[in-house]
Every structure is written in structure tokens, then in C-alpha cells.
């Protein structure tokens, strides 16, 4: 009942991924770059992005800052565990200026969040990262959930299990978010940090 945006990748062709959440305004994503549709609902990203418009993305700003918390849920299969700073999902204006970023570096998943407890002027540093020794990011289909709330801060769950990585930055407020940013999958707005893998 609290879902505000949803992309199911059912189209199978074309350059648009529909937001099927039913919450207005919708955020249709435009695909560009090197990508391929999957027959089983999904898109394979090679060096591509799926980006929404800033106008539609304002619902993320309005609804998330109103509650001070959010969850991002994804079914993903990384192509490899050698890619670094690879953008999976972000709400950003550029590679260095974003409200949140969910990314992959080698065997790690990372979550950046701009708040009063992190870098409120740029990219939400420092990142919350899964532990190197756990090697949780794998080149196979995984269910990954990242969350933020003002008390516990950021958390990462892989295949239904909390990773155990605590957010030393704590929670904080989201009053520094920029409402002019756009939601994006698979890359930065300028194609500088591509993520290779499939989203379902």
C-alpha cells in the first residue's frame, strides 16, 4: 500500500519502461545506450541507462521527504563481480550529486544517501557497504533491498537476509534533498559509471 513507483519491464521492446505503480505523476523511464530486452520480463544493461524525467521524479522527493524514509527493492543479476562504482539505481543530477544511490563495487553492494548525518551537499558519503569478506554481490539472480529511516539509517538485505552491516552515520533528516533530480537505472546521467547486468 505504500508503493510509490514500480517498473516491471514487461514491454519486451521499445525504449520506454512504464511506471505501473498507479501513483501520479508516473515516472516512465527512457532506455538509451547498449541494452537488450529479455523474453522473461527484464532488461540486460551493458552500457545503458533508463532515466525518468525530473518532473515525474518529483513525486519521489515529495513523498519520501514527507515521511523521512524509503525502501528500494530490486531483482538483479550482475554480469560480473569485477565492476566498480557501477550505478544500479539512483536519484541524481550528476555522478557526484545525488539524493540516493544504490550501486555495486566488486563483491559489495553500496548505498549512499544524502542526509543531515552524511554529506548533505553532494553524494551522500560515506557509503554503507556490505562487508568485503561476505562477498554478497554475486553474478546470479538476487533479491536486493536497501532501506533508509531516520533512526537506523541505511540497511541492506540480500535474498531476504539483513547483511548485518550497521550504518555508523546513523539516520538523520532528508531536508537537503534536491527536487530537480531524476530517477535513473543502470548508469549515471552522463554515462560515466555503467552497471552491467539484468533487472527483472
C-alpha positions as CSV (number, residue, x, y, z in Angstrom):
1,X,0.0,0.0,0.0
2,X,3.0,2.3,0.4
3,X,4.5,1.7,-3.0
4,X,5.1,4.9,-4.9
5,X,6.9,3.7,-8.1
6,X,7.2,0.3,-9.8
7,X,8.8,-0.8,-13.1
8,X,8.1,-4.4,-14.2
9,X,9.9,-4.5,-17.5
10,X,7.1,-6.2,-19.3
11,X,7.2,-4.3,-22.5
12,X,9.7,-6.6,-24.3
13,X,10.6,-4.0,-26.9
14,X,11.0,-0.3,-27.5
15,X,12.7,2.4,-25.4
16,X,10.2,3.0,-22.6
17,X,9.7,1.2,-19.3
18,X,6.3,2.1,-17.7
19,X,5.8,3.0,-14.1
20,X,2.9,0.7,-13.1
21,X,2.5,1.9,-9.5
22,X,-0.6,3.8,-10.2
23,X,0.7,6.7,-8.2
24,X,0.8,10.1,-10.0
25,X,2.7,11.5,-11.6
26,X,4.1,8.4,-13.3
27,X,7.8,8.1,-14.0
28,X,8.2,6.4,-17.4
29,X,11.9,5.5,-17.9
30,X,13.6,6.1,-21.3
31,X,16.2,3.5,-22.3
32,X,19.3,4.5,-24.2
33,X,22.7,3.1,-24.9
34,X,23.6,-0.6,-25.1
35,X,20.7,-2.8,-23.8
36,X,18.6,-5.8,-24.7
37,X,15.1,-6.8,-23.6
38,X,14.7,-10.3,-22.1
39,X,11.8,-12.6,-23.0
40,X,11.1,-13.3,-19.4
41,X,10.4,-9.7,-18.4
42,X,13.6,-7.7,-17.9
43,X,16.3,-5.7,-19.5
44,X,20.0,-6.5,-19.8
45,X,22.2,-3.5,-19.3
46,X,25.6,-3.4,-20.9
47,X,26.4,0.3,-21.2
48,X,22.9,1.8,-20.9
49,X,20.6,3.8,-18.7
50,X,16.9,4.0,-18.1
51,X,16.1,7.5,-17.0
52,X,13.0,9.3,-15.8
53,X,12.1,12.9,-16.2
54,X,12.7,15.4,-13.5
55,X,9.1,16.4,-13.4
56,X,7.8,12.9,-12.8
57,X,10.6,12.2,-10.3
58,X,9.4,15.0,-8.1
59,X,6.9,12.5,-6.5
60,X,10.0,10.7,-5.0
61,X,11.1,14.0,-3.4
62,X,7.6,14.9,-2.2
63,X,6.6,11.5,-0.8
64,X,9.9,10.4,0.6
65,X,10.9,13.7,2.3
66,X,7.4,13.8,3.8
67,X,8.0,10.5,5.7
68,X,11.8,10.6,6.0
69,X,12.2,7.0,4.9
70,X,12.2,4.8,1.9
71,X,12.9,1.3,0.5
72,X,14.2,0.2,-2.9
73,X,13.6,-3.4,-3.9
74,X,15.1,-5.0,-7.0
75,X,15.6,-8.3,-8.7
76,X,19.0,-8.1,-10.3
77,X,21.7,-10.3,-11.7
78,X,25.1,-8.6,-12.0
79,X,27.1,-9.7,-15.1
80,X,30.3,-9.9,-13.1
81,X,32.0,-9.1,-9.8
82,X,34.8,-7.0,-11.3
83,X,32.8,-3.8,-12.0
84,X,33.4,-0.8,-9.7
85,X,31.2,2.2,-8.8
86,X,28.5,0.7,-11.0
87,X,25.2,2.5,-10.7
88,X,22.2,0.2,-10.2
89,X,19.6,2.8,-9.1
90,X,19.9,6.5,-8.3
91,X,18.0,9.7,-7.8
92,X,20.6,12.2,-9.1
93,X,21.5,15.2,-11.0
94,X,25.0,14.1,-11.9
95,X,27.6,11.5,-11.0
96,X,28.6,13.4,-7.9
97,X,25.3,15.0,-6.9
98,X,22.5,12.7,-5.8
99,X,19.8,12.2,-3.2
100,X,20.4,8.4,-3.1
101,X,22.5,5.8,-4.9
102,X,22.4,2.0,-4.9
103,X,25.5,0.6,-6.5
104,X,27.9,-2.3,-6.9
105,X,31.7,-2.4,-6.4
106,X,33.2,-5.9,-6.9
107,X,31.5,-8.3,-4.4
108,X,29.9,-5.4,-2.5
109,X,26.6,-3.6,-2.7
110,X,26.6,0.0,-1.5
111,X,24.0,2.6,-0.5
112,X,24.7,6.3,-0.5
113,X,22.1,8.7,1.0
114,X,22.1,12.5,1.3
115,X,21.0,13.4,4.8
116,X,21.9,15.6,7.7
117,X,24.1,12.7,9.0
118,X,26.1,12.3,5.8
119,X,27.5,14.6,3.1
120,X,24.4,16.8,2.8
121,X,25.9,18.8,-0.1
122,X,26.9,16.1,-2.6
123,X,26.6,12.3,-2.9
124,X,25.7,11.0,0.5
125,X,29.2,10.0,1.6
126,X,30.3,7.8,3.2
127,X,28.7,4.8,1.6
128,X,27.2,2.0,3.6
129,X,28.8,-1.1,2.0
130,X,28.4,-4.8,2.6
131,X,31.5,-6.4,4.1
132,X,34.3,-7.4,1.8
133,X,34.6,-10.9,3.3
134,X,31.0,-11.7,2.9
135,X,31.1,-11.4,-1.0
136,X,27.3,-10.9,-1.1
137,X,27.1,-9.5,-4.6
138,X,27.3,-12.4,-7.0
139,X,26.8,-12.9,-10.7
140,X,23.5,-14.6,-10.3
141,X,19.8,-13.5,-9.8
142,X,19.5,-11.9,-6.4
143,X,16.7,-10.1,-4.5
144,X,18.3,-7.0,-3.0
145,X,16.5,-4.5,-0.8
146,X,18.0,-1.2,0.6
147,X,16.3,0.9,3.1
148,X,16.7,4.2,5.0
149,X,14.9,5.5,8.0
150,X,15.7,8.5,10.3
151,X,16.6,6.3,13.3
152,X,18.6,3.3,12.0
153,X,19.8,5.0,8.9
154,X,20.7,2.7,5.9
155,X,20.3,-1.1,5.7
156,X,20.9,-3.7,3.0
157,X,19.2,-7.0,2.6
158,X,20.2,-9.7,0.2
159,X,17.9,-12.6,-0.6
160,X,15.7,-11.8,2.4
161,X,18.6,-11.6,4.9
162,X,19.9,-8.5,6.7
163,X,23.6,-8.2,5.9
164,X,24.5,-7.2,9.4
165,X,26.3,-4.1,8.2
166,X,25.3,-1.2,10.6
167,X,25.2,2.4,9.4
168,X,27.7,4.2,11.5
169,X,26.5,7.5,10.2
170,X,23.1,6.9,11.8
171,X,19.8,8.2,10.4
172,X,19.1,11.9,10.0
173,X,16.9,14.2,8.0
174,X,16.3,14.4,4.3
175,X,15.7,18.1,4.2
176,X,18.8,18.6,1.9
177,X,17.4,16.6,-1.0
178,X,17.2,18.3,-4.4
179,X,13.8,18.1,-6.0
180,X,15.2,18.8,-9.5
181,X,17.0,15.4,-9.7
182,X,15.8,12.5,-11.9
183,X,15.4,8.8,-11.1
184,X,17.8,6.6,-13.1
185,X,18.7,2.9,-13.5
186,X,21.9,1.3,-14.8
187,X,24.2,4.3,-15.1
188,X,24.9,7.9,-14.3
189,X,23.0,10.7,-16.2
190,X,26.3,11.2,-18.2
191,X,27.0,7.5,-18.9
192,X,30.1,7.6,-16.6
193,X,29.6,4.6,-14.3
194,X,27.7,1.9,-16.1
195,X,26.3,-1.2,-14.4
196,X,26.4,-4.5,-16.4
197,X,23.6,-6.9,-15.5
198,X,19.9,-7.7,-15.8
199,X,17.0,-6.2,-14.0
200,X,13.7,-8.1,-13.7
